[in-house]
Amino acid sequence: MAAPAVLDKLGIRFRDAKGNTAKMTVKIGDADHATTVADLNTLVGHLAAASNAHVQSGLDTTNNFTYGTNAEFPNVEDKAVLTFKDASGGLHRFAIPAPKLAIFDTDGETIKPSVTAIANVITDFQTFVYASNTATSALVYVGGFRQRRKLHRKITIFTLDPTLTESEE
């Protein structure tokens, strides 16, 4: 199988019910740039069906500040992690922030690939998402699970020197 004619590295943005954001970057390959953008829009629609967050294409230049749905997993700290394998055996993980409860099995931890919302996402990844610029075939689904991580925000705190804060008289 040959590599795709065009491979574009494209982004997807997620905004949860609290206004926190997350992003996903994928390499989409197809016949031309217009088709990769169409594939990205298809993937965005399918990710929106699997997530409580508001999902937006990285190519969308509008300042859309729509918040996600406040449901079972309302923020981007909760993720549904999908694991895929490339042709050389390398593993690649993609996280869907603020996942919908319906995409999980009864244990609430394992992703159920037979659910329509997640099956569409898996099909998209296996059809037009590639692991690298030199990959000759799309990714293959291995499995998925729920993950929770606290948000990591870089916070800068300025501490004033006490000797400089008082006026000298």
N, C-alpha and C positions, 0 to 999 in steps of 0.2 A: 504494500500500500504506500502511496506517495504522500509526501507532506502537502498540506493545503497551499494553494497559490498565495493567499494572504493570511497573515496571522497578526491580529491586533490585540494589544494589551489594553483592556477596558475595565473601568471601575463601576461599582454599584454602591450606592449610599443607602443607609438605613437610619431612620430616626424613630426612637421609641416613644412611649406615652409620656415620659418625663422630659423629653427633649434631648436626651443623650444620643450620640451618633456612633455608627460603626461603618466600616467599609469592607468590601470584598473586591479583589482584583482577579480577573480571569483572562486567559489567553484564548481568544476565539478565532478559529480558523475556518476559512471558506473560500469561495471563488474570487470574491472582490470585496472592497471596503463597504459598499452598500449592503451586501449580504451579511457581513459581520455585524453591522449596526442593527440590521433586522433581527439577527440571531440574539444580540444583546437585549433588544426590546422584548423578544419572546421570553428570554430567561428572566428578565425583570418581572414580567407578568406572572410567571410561574413561582418565583421567589415570594412575590407579594401574597400569593395564595397560601404559602407555607409559613408566613411570618406575621406576627402582630404589629410589626414595625411598618412605618411608611417606607416603601422601597422606591428608589429613584435612580435612573440611569446616570452614570457619571458624565455623560454627554449632554444631559439636560442642563441648560444654562439658566433656567428660571430660578429665582430665589423662592423656592417652595418650602415654607416652614410648616408643613402639615405634620402633625404628630401621629404616632401609631395608636393602636387600640389598647385600652387598659383591660387586658384579659388575664388568663392564667400565668403567662410569662410576659409581663408588660415591658421589661427593659432589656437592654442589650447585654446585660451581665449573663443572662441565660442564652445558651446557644445550642443549636442542633448541629453537630459536627458530622459532616459526611466525609468518608474516607474513600479515595479512589486510587487505583493503581495504573501506572503507565506501562508502556510496552517493555521497558527494561526492568520492571519490577519495583520501581520507586513508588513510595506512597505519598499522596498529596491530600491534604485536608482543607476543606472549605467549611466555614462556620456560617450558619444562618442565624443572625441575632433575633431575639424575642420570638422564638418559634411558637407555633400554635400547638396546643395540647393534642389535637387530633392526629398529628403526624407521628406520635409516639405509641408504642405498644402499651399494653395494660400496666406494665411496670413503671411507666412514666420516664424511663431512661433510655430504652432502645428504640431507634427509629424504625418505623414500620414501612418498608418500601412499597407495599401494595396500596397504600393510601394514595388517592389520585393526585393530591397536591405535591407530595414528595416524589411520586413516580414520574411526574412531568419534569421536575427538576433533575432527577437522575437521568432521564432520557436526554435532556438538553446537554448535560455534561458528557454523556457517552456519545453524543452526536457531533458536537462542534467545539468542545473545550479541550485544549491540548496542554500538555505538561510543560513544554519548552518550544523554543523557536525551531528546533530541529526534529521535533516529534513527528512520526509518520502516522500515528493513529491516535484517536481520541482516548480519553480516560475510561476505565472500567470500574464500576461500583463494587466496593468491598463490604462496607457496612457503615453504621452510624450510631451515635450515642448523644446523650444530653450532657452538656458541660456548663458549669457555673463558675465564673471568675469575676472578681471585683474589678470595677473600672480602674484603670491605671491612668491617672491624670498627672501631668507634670505641673507642679505648683511652685512658684517662686515666692519666697518670703523674704522681704527686706527687714533686716534687723538694724535699727539705728544704734549708733554708739552712744551710750548714756552721757558721755562727756560732751557730745556735740548737740544735744537736744535742749540744754538749758542756756539761757542767756547769761553772760557774765557781766556783772555790774560792780 
